[in-house]
Amino acid sequence: MEMVTGAAISSERTLSENQVNVSSVHEQSLVTEASALAQYNSNKGNKDPLTQVEAFQISFLRLVQRIGQSPENPVVLQVLYRLELASLIRAAESNNVKKPGLKIDKARALALALEESGHDDIDFSLKILVLGKTGVGKSATVNSLFDEAKVTTNAFRPSTKGIQQVVGTIKGIKVTFIDTPGLLPSNNNQRRNRKILIEVRKFIRKSPPDVVLYFERLDFYDRVYYDFPLLKLITNVFGSSIWFNTILVMTHSSSPLPEGMDGYPVSYEEFVGQRTKLLQSYIHQAVSNTQLENPVLLAENHPMCMKNSKGEKVLPNGQAWLSQLLLLSISTKVLGDANSLLKFQNSFQFVKSDSIRQPSLPHLLSSLLQPRSTGTSIGGNDFQVDDLSDGEEDEYDQLPPIRILTKAQYQQLSRLQKNAYLDELDYRETLYLKKQWRAEIRRNKESMLSNSGASENSEFENSSSDEVVQLPDMAIPLSFDSNCPSHRYRCLLGTNEWLLRPVLDSQGWDHDVCFDGISLDFSKQIKGNLTASVAGQMRKDKVDFSIQSDSGVNFVHGKCLFVSAFDILTADKALVCTYRGDVKFKNLNCNSTGCGLSLTSFGKMHFIGAKLEDSISLGRRFKLVANTGCLVGNSQETYGGSVEATIRGKDFPVRDEKVTVAANFLTYDKDMVLGGSFQTDFRVGRVAKMSFNANMNSRSLGQISFKVSTSEHFELGLITAVSLIQALFHKRNKSHEWEKT
Ligand SMILES: Nc1nc2c(ncn2[C@@H]2O[C@H](COP(=O)(O)OP(=O)(O)OP(=O)(O)O)[C@@H](O)[C@H]2O)c(=O)[nH]1
């Protein structure tokens, strides 16, 4: 648990519940200097952590007063609130009899009394590490804080050659800055940057800084943030916790603002919001955590920077930034100290930046158990479909000829005649589709049997069609602009064995809508019984790259089918590679048995899977499939299996009507889940199709889905949906009535 963090301070947040009643401060003036000093000193010397936190509260308020900040500043209120809350939690956890809590108003009164008495006994110093790209104003900010040129700055070339410590006193507080050489822009400079950062890490090992200032220029604005690799490198070298005590400093905060989309300068707050949000989101990505909220400070080091009546440098929004920077640094240190004193862990469960998440084993197992789609028709290896080719060979050809009516003729028919006419057409269409299907199976069988001589022939025939055709470019939105981080891809159509086309990302926002990937489908019959196929998609813009591809080789030998496949998928910037080998053989006319092995690698983790399956067909319309498998790796294992019975419609496969009932089990992590499902697809009349699917598991999780698709009568679907909803509500109302009675 973490309660008091520097990174969680936000100067914009207000804390209404802790608004301190100012009048109470005056009431507390009754506290005498002597008693205040006595209590303070006893708190400082006391070993009890809760009492020490009280001393922190008072010291903090005294420092706030010294740097000229108001105790009403939202940052101050937040720090006090967090300190109080942290002590309350620790006291409650340890059943501390002493009620913690120097109330905020009492702490303020004590701090005021002590400062008025003129005691200079605060033991407080700050050690601040500055990091950032070269020329962003790190050294200039150090000089601004000391109000003298302690370190050299240069407008034209890097001025900080090595790590240097600059020590001084600011408003009575001893401050040590560790000024570091500027980092170079991310591209191609990672090696040099790493060297600098490793040197800095060595330098601070013995005496770590209390606060880190990470610098950026506010006025350098690009829609794309190119320095993510730099943030990642900092995280890798120092660990994610470096961001925990980091304040983001945006220099050049008085520079003129850029124009917005409408041609007018954007508002200051809006611009600052955009810039800091962008930077914060990349820090989130670098540490793989979205909870972190770094305080942001705007700074202006130009000598001509505006000043207020007190002579302090102020920003266009009126903020005196130097004392605000001191306040944020002091707050970060006080909260950090209280954090370690009260032994709160850092709540951010930082995912180690270079670690990869564990993949879901049940998911890997279910994809192993799923029958792999062989992509192309692989020489009639689908045994059920094979059977269909026998029997009703020429039924379509034996049909008597039919006269197709014109629209006008059709309109003249009676309702009964119209129905009879449409039924006849539907019947003929089914027979025609069956004929086509059989012809395709025959073709596949023949090509399988064809010898190498025949394939030579076909190679010769194909050579003329090897030409690649470039398809016309797809229309892209007018708002597509050169700043968009996307490449353009063109569409190529080769022989009918492969197809290469761009992927349209329609989810992007306005100017972002463009093609940022390509997809490739390839399938080739290498020999009569050997087929290779690749299907994949690759997406890449100038920032991210992802790939997903399934490739495989199918080999049919007698009654055996061998499938060897290799799949690649990007997940978490790592590759998940799966190699699979499946064998399936038809041991009886109605039975085929198969087994498979898989090896999945994900980062440094490897998973081995095995499966067994059997499929029984009774006649053409009944099929029973059972499978079971297991997957082990990374000291974990999972087992699963399923039984599925399917009754197909009489016109299978040209009309996909079926009823399927299935049961499955899955064990993982000493837990077993049983599930069952029911699915049916059927035609309603000639133009509508319905599909109903319901599943449920032993954890009482389930889903019901009902789909109607119709090519004509939209009202039909609507009426069905409305009556279904009505029926559901009717049932619900009834159950409510029963509950009432
Ligand atoms: N207008 C303006 N100029 C600034 C600001 N901060 C720094 N500069 C100028 O930018 C130039 C570079 O500043 P430096 O402080 O040397 O930058 P640095 O980050 O220390 O650079 P390295 O020493 O290379 O790491 C100097 O000419 C500064 O005067 C600012 O807030 N506003």
The ligand as an ORCA input file, in Angstrom:
! r2SCAN-3c Opt
* xyz 0 1
  N      13.749     31.785    -23.637
  C      14.204     30.817    -22.846
  N      15.473     30.376    -23.012
  C      15.936     29.401    -22.190
  C      15.125     28.851    -21.185
  N      15.852     27.898    -20.547
  C      17.062     27.867    -21.143
  N      17.120     28.754    -22.130
  C      18.251     29.001    -23.004
  O      18.515     27.794    -23.726
  C      19.909     27.642    -23.902
  C      20.374     26.286    -23.402
  O      20.172     26.236    -22.026
  P      21.056     25.328    -21.043
  O      20.645     25.617    -19.661
  O      22.498     25.441    -21.376
  O      20.551     23.906    -21.480
  P      20.975     22.514    -20.833
  O      19.767     21.686    -20.771
  O      21.710     22.699    -19.556
  O      21.945     21.952    -21.940
  P      23.159     20.952    -21.726
  O      24.145     21.674    -20.876
  O      23.677     20.670    -23.064
  O      22.637     19.782    -21.054
  C      20.574     28.781    -23.165
  O      20.906     29.778    -24.098
  C      19.514     29.294    -22.238
  O      19.619     30.674    -21.998
  C      13.784     29.365    -21.029
  O      13.014     28.942    -20.175
  N      13.387     30.330    -21.895
*
